Amino acid sequence: MSSSIGFIGLGIMGEGMAACLISEGVAGTDTTPLVVWNRTASKCDAFKAKFADKNIIIKDTAREVVAECGVTYSILSTPEASKIVFEGDDGVLAGIGEGKSIVDCATLAECDMTRMDEAVRGKGGRFLEAPVSGSKGPAAQGSLIFLCAGSEDLFNEIKDNGLKAMGKASHFFKTDVGYGTRAKLVVNSLMGTMLAAFGEGLALSEGMGLDPKTMIEVIGQGAIMSPIFNLKGPKMVVKDHAPNFPLKHAHKDMALACDMAKAANVEYSVMESAEKLFRGAREDSDLNVADLDFSAVYEKIHKESSSEFSKKRKHA
């Protein structure tokens, strides 16, 4: 089996994750090259330049990465991108054969993961579903949480090297692919719902003449404290929505979670309301926040509010 490690997708998440494999010495060494490919080739060039003293090999296609490596990690931004990169003539599946392993870290629909798993195993490879909990910061810091299902042998092989380099925890749910995605959608839908409720609370605070910074401090001192409130709150107040987790991706996950809940006959009205708020923000062409951080749902909350503060804030 090849000692090279592959990485497909050097976007907001992938760049930080691949960098952790390099910095922790898991890949990029003389004996274990890191072999990379990205849809936008310039990102590969920039990544290699950043680690000029490391053994990084750039390939022209995803197929070539998989063909050269024993284990290949992949994280694409959307189900559409994942499908194209996986199924294309020069895609991931085209490079699969005996001894090849794929670790897919994207957040997709459960049916997408099961389809890829069946295709990889059908060609003699191994597949690990491994969506991650965490955004740009945790990806760069190596503090992601991996939610895994599929090949338990593959999980055991990489949990103390690759996954440990990129994350602070790894959970294996079942050998049935789909359970990792289920866990991820529960986490992300709850996260979006919490941020929507927090945004409404902050907007209400501002509308009632309360200092939002003080209210963020108060919320952070009680039983409802959350790291995400302390992280996002001060930025939301000053309209800083630089993307760590784009709103369009957050909404995609919430929509998938709502579909999952309906199929499972689970009451989901609170999270469904939050999903509608995110959908409204994503589709609002005047706000144009789909590519901003998911904290930008706050701008939709203020737009839909008619308090004197919200009216002034819109024109500030």
C-alpha positions in Angstrom: 0.0 0.0 0.0 1.2 3.5 -0.9 2.5 5.6 2.0 1.4 8.8 0.4 -1.7 10.5 1.9 -4.1 12.3 -0.4 -6.2 15.4 0.3 -9.0 16.6 -2.1 -10.5 20.0 -1.5 -8.5 23.0 -0.1 -11.3 25.4 0.6 -12.3 27.1 3.9 -12.1 23.8 5.8 -9.8 21.7 3.8 -6.8 24.1 3.8 -6.7 24.2 7.5 -7.1 20.4 7.8 -4.4 19.7 5.3 -2.1 22.1 7.1 -2.6 20.2 10.3 -1.6 17.0 8.6 1.6 18.8 7.6 2.3 20.5 10.9 1.8 17.4 12.9 4.1 15.4 10.7 1.4 12.9 9.5 2.0 13.9 5.9 4.4 16.0 3.9 7.5 14.2 5.0 10.2 12.5 2.8 8.6 9.1 3.4 4.9 10.2 3.4 4.1 12.9 0.8 0.9 14.8 0.9 -0.8 14.6 -2.5 -3.3 17.3 -3.2 -5.9 18.4 -5.7 -8.4 21.3 -5.7 -11.0 22.4 -8.3 -9.3 25.8 -8.2 -5.7 24.9 -9.0 -4.2 28.1 -7.7 -5.1 27.1 -4.1 -2.9 24.1 -4.5 0.0 26.3 -5.6 -0.6 28.7 -2.7 -0.7 25.8 -0.2 2.5 24.3 -1.5 4.2 27.7 -1.4 3.2 28.1 2.2 4.9 24.8 3.1 7.8 25.1 0.6 10.1 22.8 2.7 7.5 20.0 2.9 6.9 17.1 0.5 3.7 18.2 -1.2 2.7 16.8 -4.6 0.0 18.5 -6.8 -2.0 16.4 -9.2 -4.1 17.5 -12.1 -7.1 15.3 -11.2 -8.8 13.8 -8.2 -8.4 10.4 -9.8 -4.6 10.7 -9.8 -4.6 11.6 -6.1 -6.6 8.5 -5.2 -4.5 6.3 -7.5 -1.3 7.4 -5.8 -2.4 7.2 -2.2 -3.5 4.5 0.3 -5.7 6.9 2.2 -7.3 10.0 0.7 -9.3 12.6 2.7 -11.9 14.7 0.8 -14.0 17.7 1.8 -16.0 19.5 -0.8 -18.3 22.5 0.0 -21.6 21.2 -1.4 -23.4 18.0 -2.4 -23.3 19.1 -6.0 -19.5 19.6 -5.9 -19.0 16.3 -4.1 -21.0 14.4 -6.7 -19.1 16.0 -9.6 -15.7 15.3 -8.1 -16.6 11.8 -7.0 -18.3 10.6 -10.2 -16.4 12.5 -12.9 -14.3 10.7 -15.5 -11.2 11.9 -13.6 -12.9 11.8 -10.3 -12.4 10.0 -7.0 -14.2 6.8 -8.0 -12.1 6.5 -11.2 -9.0 6.1 -9.0 -10.4 3.5 -6.6 -9.2 -0.1 -6.6 -8.0 -2.7 -4.1 -6.2 -1.1 -1.2 -7.6 2.4 -1.7 -9.4 4.1 1.1 -11.6 7.3 1.1 -12.4 9.4 4.1 -15.1 11.9 3.2 -15.4 14.8 5.6 -18.1 16.8 3.8 -21.7 17.3 5.2 -24.0 15.7 2.6 -27.3 14.0 2.6 -27.3 10.5 4.0 -28.2 9.1 0.6 -25.1 10.8 -0.9 -22.8 9.1 1.6 -24.4 5.6 1.2 -24.1 5.9 -2.6 -20.4 6.7 -2.4 -19.8 4.0 0.1 -21.4 1.4 -2.1 -19.5 2.6 -5.1 -16.1 2.5 -3.3 -16.7 -0.9 -1.8 -17.9 -2.2 -5.2 -14.5 -1.5 -6.6 -12.6 -3.1 -3.7 -11.9 0.0 -1.7 -12.8 1.1 1.9 -15.0 4.1 2.8 -15.3 6.1 6.0 -18.0 8.7 6.4 -16.4 11.4 8.6 -18.3 14.8 8.6 -16.8 17.3 10.9 -18.2 19.5 13.6 -16.4 22.8 13.6 -15.6 25.7 11.2 -12.6 27.5 9.8 -11.0 28.3 13.1 -11.2 24.8 14.6 -10.0 23.3 11.2 -6.9 25.5 11.3 -6.3 24.7 15.0 -6.7 21.0 14.7 -9.7 20.9 17.0 -12.5 19.5 14.8 -14.8 16.7 16.0 -15.1 13.8 13.5 -18.4 11.9 13.4 -17.7 8.6 11.7 -19.4 5.6 10.2 -18.5 2.9 7.7 -15.2 1.0 7.7 -14.3 0.4 11.4 -10.9 -0.9 10.3 -10.1 2.3 8.4 -11.3 4.4 11.4 -9.0 2.5 13.8 -6.1 2.9 11.4 -6.4 6.7 11.2 -7.9 7.8 14.5 -4.6 8.2 16.2 -2.7 9.9 13.4 -4.7 11.6 10.7 -7.9 12.3 12.6 -6.0 13.1 15.8 -3.9 15.7 13.9 -7.0 17.4 12.5 -9.3 17.0 15.5 -9.8 17.0 19.2 -12.2 14.1 19.2 -13.3 11.3 16.9 -16.5 9.3 17.3 -17.4 6.0 15.6 -21.2 5.4 15.5 -21.8 2.3 13.3 -20.5 0.3 10.4 -23.6 1.4 8.6 -22.8 4.5 6.6 -25.3 7.3 7.2 -25.0 7.6 11.0 -22.2 10.1 10.8 -24.3 12.3 8.7 -27.3 11.9 11.0 -25.1 13.1 13.9 -23.7 16.0 12.0 -27.1 17.3 10.9 -28.4 17.1 14.5 -25.4 19.2 15.6 -25.6 21.8 12.8 -29.3 22.2 13.0 -29.1 22.8 16.7 -26.2 25.3 16.2 -28.2 27.3 13.6 -31.3 27.3 15.8 -29.3 28.5 18.8 -27.7 31.3 16.8 -31.1 32.4 15.4 -32.6 32.5 18.9 -29.6 34.4 20.2 -29.9 36.9 17.3 -33.5 37.5 18.2 -32.6 38.0 21.8 -29.8 40.5 20.9 -32.1 42.4 18.5 -34.8 42.5 21.3 -32.1 43.8 23.7 -31.1 46.6 21.2 -34.7 47.4 20.5 -35.5 47.8 24.2 -32.5 50.2 24.7 -30.2 47.6 26.4 -26.5 47.7 25.7 -25.9 44.5 23.6 -22.3 44.1 24.8 -23.5 44.0 28.4 -26.3 41.6 27.4 -23.7 39.3 25.7 -21.7 39.4 29.0 -24.8 38.6 31.0 -25.8 35.7 28.8 -22.2 34.4 29.0 -22.4 34.3 32.8 -25.4 32.2 33.3 -26.7 28.7 32.6 -27.4 29.5 28.9 -23.8 30.5 28.2 -22.4 29.1 25.0 -19.0 29.6 23.3 -20.8 30.4 20.0 -22.6 33.3 21.7 -19.4 34.8 23.0 -17.6 34.2 19.7 -20.3 35.5 17.4 -22.1 38.1 19.5 -19.6 41.0 19.5 -19.2 40.6 15.7 -22.9 40.5 15.0 -23.4 43.8 16.8 -20.9 45.6 14.6 -22.0 43.8 11.4 -18.8 41.7 11.1 -19.8 38.6 9.2 -16.5 37.5 7.7 -17.1 33.9 6.7 -16.0 31.0 8.9 -19.0 28.9 8.1 -21.0 30.5 5.2 -24.7 31.1 5.7 -25.6 29.2 2.6 -23.9 26.1 3.9 -25.5 26.4 7.3 -28.9 26.7 5.7 -28.2 23.6 3.5 -27.5 21.6 6.6 -30.6 22.9 8.4 -32.8 22.0 5.4 -31.3 18.5 5.3 -32.0 18.1 9.0 -35.6 19.2 8.6 -36.0 16.6 5.8 -34.5 14.0 8.1 -36.8 14.9 10.9 -39.9 14.7 8.7 -38.8 11.3 7.4 -38.3 10.1 11.0 -41.6 11.5 12.2 -39.9 13.6 14.8 -41.4 16.9 16.0 -39.1 19.7 14.8 -41.1 22.9 14.7 -38.6 25.1 16.6 -35.7 24.1 14.3 -37.9 24.3 11.2 -38.8 28.0 12.1 -35.0 28.7 12.4 -34.5 27.0 9.0 -37.1 29.3 7.4 -35.3 32.3 8.9 -32.0 31.2 7.4 -33.7 30.4 4.1 -35.1 33.9 4.0 -31.7 35.4 4.7 -30.0 33.2 2.1 -32.6 34.2 -0.6 -32.7 37.9 0.2 -31.0 39.6 -2.7 -31.0 43.0 -1.0 -29.1 41.7 2.0 -26.8 39.5 -0.2 -25.5 37.5 2.8 -25.5 34.0 1.5 -21.6 33.9 1.2 -21.1 35.6 4.6 -20.8 33.9 7.9 -24.0 32.3 9.2 -24.1 34.9 11.9 -25.4 37.2 9.1 -28.8 35.8 9.8 -28.8 38.7 12.3 -29.1 41.1 9.5 -32.3 39.3 8.4 -33.7 39.6 11.9 -33.1 43.3 12.0 -34.6 43.7 8.5 -37.8 42.0 9.5 -38.0 44.1 12.7 -39.6 47.6 12.7 -38.2 48.9 16.0 -36.7 52.3 15.9 -33.3 50.8 16.6 -33.6 48.3 13.7 -34.8 51.1 11.3 -31.7 53.2 12.2 -29.4 50.3 12.1 -30.4 49.5 8.5 -29.2 52.9 7.4 -26.1 53.1 9.6 
